[in-house]
Amino acid sequence: MPSRAPAGRRAAGPFTARTAAFPTLIPPPFTARLRCAQSYVSSAVRFPAARRPLRSTVPVSIPPPPGPHQPQGPYQPPQSGHPQYPQYPQGPYGQQPPQPYPGPYQPWGQGYGPYVPEPPVNGLAIASLVLGLLCFLPGVGLLLGLIGLSQIRRRGERGKAMAVIGSVLSSAGLALWVLVLATGGAGEIWYGVKEGASDSSSLSLSTGDCFDTPDGTLTGDLVSDVDVVDCAKTHDGEVFATYRLKGSSYPGDDSVGTSADERCYALEDGYAMDGWAIPDDVDVYYFTPSEDSWKYGDREVACVFGNTTEGRTLSGSLRNDESVLDADQVAYLDAAHVLNSALATVPEAQYVEDDLPGYRRWAGRVTTAVGKQTAMLRAYGWGPDAKRPVSDLIADLDQAKTQWAKAARATDAHTYYAHYDKGWTLLDPKRTVTARKALGLATTPPSDDGGGGGSGSGGTGSGLEV
């Protein structure tokens, strides 16, 4: 095969002869190189003969510049005067899908969201809690609590805890009411509340109150239904003292009556210091709790003045204490009260022979009381009108003290009676009338003064008041 000659030089040898034989078929050297180039290009991509693409020396795709969230590669892309944006793959037919324009600032990942208001508290839950705490209409409270729980789950409201607590308390209250109704206690509770709340109930009587009863009597089972009235008007009774009984269980009718009898007579002098001012037809009564009222907390005993004659009433107040009397009157009555208290402790035995030791002890108590009474009378500064009458009374009391002291030392009943009669005479209430008149006190002795007992009469001096 003949070799091709280098471009730009003429070949020698056989190639020259062949060229000469076929002058029109052999192109010049430039023409041969062009054809070879066309043959090489057409084997890769065939283009129209009129145009031929030029090979580019720039890479087909340029990576985007490193941003704030993109790591930089080992090689930096060429920079130009214009910002480089990332290239996106082309769709079919050379079309690019729409893409958001990447701005120069990245969005803040922890921005503030819109304000969301707090859900409200369910109103039915609040109502259920209130009714449950008050134990009022427990059935309604339970129903409101259940409805409130349903609304809270459906609406996303608050108040679930209040609805649950209200429902539980209302359930407990409803169970309690069912128990009360089943045992018949509702009627008793209502009766106790009605009587206790009534202003005219005997349970609400206070010291100094005057009142009327429906039937005009203070005897019988009287628990309530009394009307408080003005003491200046006629009335059935007047309260002079009150006190409370102790204990959790009812002590019984007899025990309550005994307590009231002892305490009320002892408290009488605190309200009516001058016993002579109490009319003869007035006696002591009392209102006590019953077994039924005891269950509802009734413990009060009311001590009352009332007329002993059925159908008769009282007129005016019988109160005569420090709030009514002057200082001289109070001083005299305080001293007299000491002796009266000792005289009231007479033994229960009717005759001295039956209980000589008891009567001797009683005579000893009277001796001590007389001595204390005279000391109190001497210590007080009496006015000119009362000084002489009080001094005469003190002299009588000194002699009476001597006789009572001898009776206390008597060894037999005969000796006791001898000194007892002399001492009793010296304590005769009529000897105090002059002093009482000078002081402005009542001057009529009570009719049950017990007027003395001679030989064999026994010690019946408990009713004596000086």
C-alpha positions in Angstrom: 0.0 0.0 0.0 1.5 3.3 -0.9 2.2 5.7 2.1 0.6 9.1 2.4 2.9 12.0 2.0 3.1 14.7 4.7 1.0 17.8 4.2 2.6 20.5 2.2 5.2 18.3 0.5 5.0 16.7 -2.8 5.4 12.9 -2.9 8.0 11.3 -5.1 8.2 7.9 -6.6 5.3 5.8 -7.7 2.8 8.2 -6.1 3.8 10.9 -8.6 3.2 8.6 -11.5 -0.3 7.7 -10.2 -1.1 11.3 -9.8 -0.2 12.0 -13.3 -2.3 9.2 -14.7 -5.4 10.3 -12.9 -5.3 14.1 -12.6 -9.0 14.7 -12.1 -9.7 12.1 -9.5 -7.0 12.8 -7.0 -7.8 15.9 -4.9 -5.1 18.1 -3.5 -3.7 17.4 0.0 -6.1 20.0 1.7 -9.1 18.3 0.2 -8.0 14.9 1.5 -7.7 16.2 5.1 -11.1 17.9 5.0 -12.8 14.7 3.9 -11.1 12.8 6.6 -12.5 15.4 9.1 -15.9 15.1 7.7 -15.9 11.4 7.9 -14.8 11.5 11.6 -17.4 14.0 12.6 -20.3 12.3 10.8 -19.5 9.0 12.6 -20.4 10.7 16.0 -23.2 13.2 15.3 -24.5 14.0 11.9 -25.4 17.7 11.3 -26.7 19.4 8.2 -24.0 20.2 5.7 -24.6 23.9 5.8 -24.0 24.2 9.7 -21.6 22.5 12.0 -21.7 22.9 15.8 -18.6 24.0 17.6 -17.3 22.0 20.5 -17.6 23.9 23.8 -14.8 24.0 26.3 -17.1 25.0 29.2 -18.5 22.2 31.4 -22.2 21.4 30.8 -23.3 22.0 34.4 -21.9 24.4 37.0 -22.4 23.5 40.7 -24.2 26.2 42.7 -22.2 28.4 44.9 -22.0 27.3 48.6 -24.8 28.8 50.6 -25.2 29.2 54.4 -26.7 25.6 54.6 -24.5 23.9 52.0 -20.9 22.7 52.7 -18.2 24.0 50.4 -16.5 21.5 48.2 -12.7 21.1 47.8 -12.8 23.1 44.6 -14.3 26.6 44.3 -16.3 27.2 41.2 -15.4 30.2 39.1 -16.8 33.4 40.3 -18.3 36.1 38.1 -19.9 39.4 38.5 -23.4 38.0 38.7 -24.7 35.6 41.4 -24.8 32.0 40.4 -28.0 30.1 40.9 -28.5 26.4 41.0 -29.4 24.6 37.8 -32.5 22.3 37.9 -33.1 19.3 35.7 -35.0 20.0 32.5 -38.3 18.5 31.9 -39.4 17.0 28.6 -39.1 19.1 25.5 -36.5 21.3 27.2 -39.0 22.9 29.6 -38.1 23.6 33.2 -40.6 23.2 36.0 -41.4 26.4 38.0 -39.3 26.7 41.0 -39.5 29.2 43.9 -37.0 31.9 43.7 -34.3 31.4 46.4 -34.0 34.7 48.1 -30.8 35.9 49.7 -32.3 35.3 53.3 -33.2 31.9 54.8 -36.4 31.7 56.9 -36.1 31.8 60.7 -36.8 28.3 62.0 -38.0 29.4 65.4 -40.4 32.2 64.6 -43.4 33.3 66.6 -46.6 31.5 65.8 -50.1 33.0 66.0 -51.6 33.6 69.5 -54.0 30.7 70.5 -56.5 31.8 73.3 -56.8 29.5 76.3 -60.0 27.4 76.2 -62.8 28.5 78.6 -63.8 26.7 81.8 -67.0 24.8 81.5 -69.8 26.5 83.4 -71.7 23.3 84.3 -68.5 21.9 85.9 -68.4 25.0 88.2 -72.1 24.7 89.1 -71.6 21.0 89.9 -68.7 21.7 92.2 -70.6 24.5 94.1 -73.7 22.2 94.6 -71.5 19.4 95.7 -69.7 21.4 98.3 -72.9 22.9 99.7 -74.7 19.5 99.6 -77.6 21.4 98.1 -79.7 19.6 95.5 -77.3 16.7 95.1 -79.2 15.2 92.3 -78.9 18.4 90.2 -75.2 18.6 91.0 -74.6 15.1 89.8 -76.5 15.7 86.6 -74.6 18.9 85.9 -71.3 17.2 86.5 -72.0 14.4 84.0 -73.2 16.8 81.4 -70.2 19.0 82.0 -67.8 16.1 81.5 -69.4 15.3 78.2 -69.1 18.9 77.0 -65.5 19.1 78.1 -64.5 16.1 76.0 -66.5 17.3 73.0 -65.4 21.0 73.1 -61.9 20.7 74.6 -62.9 23.0 77.5 -61.2 23.1 80.9 -62.8 22.1 84.3 -62.6 18.4 84.2 -61.4 18.2 87.8 -64.2 20.4 89.1 -66.8 18.3 87.3 -65.4 15.1 88.7 -65.2 16.5 92.3 -68.7 18.0 92.1 -70.1 14.7 90.8 -68.5 12.7 93.6 -69.7 15.1 96.4 -73.1 15.2 94.9 -73.3 11.4 94.8 -72.4 11.3 98.5 -75.0 13.9 99.3 -77.6 12.1 97.3 -76.8 8.8 99.1 -77.1 10.6 102.5 -80.5 12.1 101.6 -81.8 8.7 100.5 -80.7 7.3 103.8 -82.4 10.0 105.8 -85.6 9.7 103.8 -85.5 5.9 104.2 -85.1 6.0 108.0 -87.8 8.8 108.5 -85.3 11.3 109.9 -86.2 14.1 107.5 -89.4 14.9 109.4 -87.5 15.0 112.7 -84.8 17.2 111.4 -87.3 19.6 109.9 -89.2 19.7 113.2 -86.1 20.4 115.2 -84.9 23.1 112.8 -88.4 24.8 112.8 -88.6 24.8 116.5 -85.0 25.9 117.0 -85.3 28.7 114.6 -88.5 30.1 116.1 -87.9 33.2 118.2 -90.7 32.2 120.5 -89.3 28.8 121.3 -88.5 28.0 124.9 -85.1 27.0 123.7 -84.3 30.6 123.0 -85.5 32.1 126.3 -82.9 34.3 128.1 -82.5 35.6 131.6 -85.0 38.5 132.2 -87.5 37.4 129.5 -91.2 37.5 130.4 -93.5 35.3 128.3 -97.0 33.9 127.8 -97.9 30.2 127.1 -100.8 29.2 124.9 -102.8 27.6 127.7 -101.7 30.1 130.4 -100.0 27.4 132.6 -96.4 26.4 133.3 -97.2 22.8 134.1 -97.2 19.9 131.7 -95.0 19.0 128.7 -94.1 22.5 127.5 -91.2 22.5 125.0 -92.0 25.4 122.8 -94.7 27.8 121.7 -94.1 30.6 124.1 -94.4 34.3 123.2 -92.0 36.8 124.7 -93.8 39.9 126.0 -93.0 43.1 127.9 -92.5 42.5 131.6 -94.5 45.6 132.4 -97.6 43.8 131.1 -99.2 40.8 132.6 -97.4 37.6 131.8 -97.4 33.9 132.7 -93.7 33.5 133.6 -90.4 35.3 134.0 -87.0 33.7 133.4 -84.5 34.4 136.2 -81.7 32.0 135.3 -80.6 29.5 132.6 -77.9 26.9 132.6 -76.8 24.0 130.3 -76.7 20.3 131.1 -73.6 18.2 130.2 -73.3 14.8 128.7 -73.7 13.2 125.3 -76.6 10.8 126.2 -79.9 11.8 127.7 -79.7 11.3 131.5 -83.4 10.6 132.0 -86.4 12.6 133.1 -85.8 12.0 136.8 -82.2 13.1 136.7 -82.9 16.2 134.7 -85.7 17.2 137.0 -83.6 16.7 140.2 -80.8 18.8 138.6 -83.2 21.6 137.7 -84.8 21.6 141.1 -81.5 22.0 143.0 -79.9 24.5 140.6 -82.9 26.8 140.1 -83.5 27.3 143.8 -79.8 28.0 144.3 -79.8 30.5 141.4 -82.9 32.4 142.6 -81.0 34.8 144.9 -78.8 36.0 142.0 -81.8 37.4 140.2 -84.1 38.3 143.2 -81.7 39.1 146.0 -84.5 40.2 148.3 -86.6 37.1 148.8 -89.1 39.2 150.7 -90.0 41.0 147.5 -91.3 37.8 146.0 -95.1 37.5 146.4 -96.3 34.5 148.4 -98.2 33.0 145.5 -95.1 33.0 143.3 -92.9 29.9 143.1 -90.1 28.4 141.0 -90.7 26.5 137.8 -88.3 25.2 135.1 -88.2 24.2 131.5 -85.9 21.2 130.7 -84.9 19.4 127.5 -86.9 16.3 126.5 -85.5 13.1 125.2 -86.4 14.1 121.7 -85.0 17.6 121.8 -81.8 16.3 123.4 -81.0 14.5 120.1 -80.8 17.9 118.3 -78.5 19.5 120.8 -81.0 20.9 123.3 -79.2 21.1 126.7 -80.6 24.3 128.2 -82.6 24.5 131.4 -84.7 27.7 132.0 -85.5 28.6 135.6 -88.8 30.6 135.8 -91.0 32.5 138.2 -94.7 31.7 137.9 -97.9 32.0 139.9 -99.0 29.0 141.9 -102.6 29.8 141.4 -104.0 28.4 138.2 -105.2 31.1 135.8 -103.4 34.0 137.6 -100.5 35.9 136.1 -97.6 38.0 137.1 -97.5 41.8 136.8 -94.2 43.7 136.6 -90.7 42.3 136.8 -89.5 40.5 139.9 -85.9 41.4 139.3 -84.1 43.0 142.1 -80.3 42.7 141.7 -77.3 45.0 141.3 -78.9 46.5 138.2 -82.0 47.6 140.3 -80.8 48.1 143.9 -78.5 50.7 145.4 -75.1 50.0 147.1 -76.5 50.0 150.7 -79.3 47.6 149.8 -76.9 45.2 148.0 -74.5 45.3 151.0 -77.2 44.3 153.4 -78.6 41.5 151.2 -75.2 40.1 150.5 -74.7 39.6 154.2 -78.1 38.2 154.8 -77.6 35.7 151.9 -74.7 34.1 153.8 -77.0 33.2 156.7 -79.9 32.2 154.5 -77.7 29.8 152.6 -76.6 28.1 155.9 -80.1 27.8 157.2 -81.2 26.1 154.0 -78.9 23.2 154.7 -81.1 21.8 157.5 -81.0 17.9 157.7 -83.7 15.9 156.1 -84.6 14.1 159.3 -87.8 15.6 160.8 -86.7 15.3 164.4 -83.4 16.0 166.2 -83.6 12.7 167.9 -83.5 10.9 164.5 -80.2 12.6 163.5 -78.5 14.5 166.4 -75.1 14.4 164.7 -76.5 15.9 161.6 -78.3 18.7 163.5 -75.2 19.5 165.5 -73.2 19.9 162.2 -76.0 22.1 160.9 -75.8 24.3 164.0 -72.1 24.6 163.5 -72.7 25.9 159.9 -75.2 28.4 161.1 -72.8 29.6 163.8 -70.1 30.2 161.2 -72.5 32.0 158.9 -73.8 34.3 161.6 -70.2 35.3 162.5 -69.5 36.0 158.8 -72.7 38.1 158.5 -71.9 40.3 161.5 -68.4 40.9 160.1 -69.8 42.1 156.8 -72.3 44.4 158.4 -69.7 45.9 160.7 -67.3 46.5 157.8 -69.7 48.5 155.7 -70.1 52.3 156.1 -73.8 52.8 156.6 -75.6 56.0 156.1 -77.1 58.0 159.1 -80.6 56.6 158.6 -79.5 52.9 158.6 -76.5 53.0 161.0 -78.5 52.7 164.3 -81.0 50.0 163.1 -78.1 47.9 161.6 -76.1 48.2 164.9 -79.1 46.8 166.9 -79.3 43.9 164.4 -75.7 43.1 164.9 -76.2 42.9 168.6 -79.0 40.4 168.2 -76.8 38.4 165.8 -73.9 38.2 168.3 -76.2 36.7 170.9 -77.7 34.3 168.4 -74.2 33.1 167.5 -73.5 32.2 171.1 -76.6 30.0 171.3 -76.0 28.3 168.0 -72.5 27.5 169.1 -73.8 25.8 172.2 -76.3 23.8 170.2 -73.5 22.6 168.0 -71.7 21.2 171.1 -74.8 19.6 172.7 -74.4 16.0 173.8 -78.2 15.1 173.8 -81.3 16.2 172.1 -82.7 18.0 175.2 -79.6 20.3 175.5 -79.7 20.9 171.7 -83.3 22.1 171.8 -82.6 24.4 174.7 -80.0 26.4 172.8 -81.6 26.0 169.4 -84.9 27.7 170.6 -82.9 30.7 172.0 -80.8 31.0 168.9 -83.8 30.7 166.5 -85.7 33.5 168.4 -82.8 35.8 168.0 -82.8 35.2 164.3 -86.5 36.0 163.9 -87.0 37.8 160.6 -89.2 40.4 162.3 -86.1 41.7 164.1 -84.8 42.8 160.7 -87.8 44.9 159.7 -86.5 48.1 161.2 -83.2 47.9 159.4 -84.9 46.9 156.1 -87.3 49.9 156.4 -84.3 52.2 156.9 -82.7 50.8 153.7 -85.9 50.9 151.6 -86.3 47.1 151.3 -89.4 45.0 151.5 -90.7 44.8 155.1 -93.2 41.9 154.9 -91.6 38.6 155.8 -92.4 35.6 153.7 -95.3 33.6 155.1 -93.3 30.4 155.1 -90.6 31.7 157.4 -90.7 28.4 159.4 -91.3 30.1 162.6 -89.2 28.3 165.1 -89.5 24.9 166.6 -89.7 24.4 170.2 -89.0 21.2 172.1 -89.8 18.3 169.9 -90.7 20.4 166.9 -87.7 19.5 164.9 -85.4 21.7 162.8 -87.8 23.2 160.4 -85.9 26.4 159.8 -85.0 26.0 156.1 -87.6 28.6 155.1 -86.2 31.3 157.3 -84.9 34.4 155.5 -83.4 37.4 157.2 
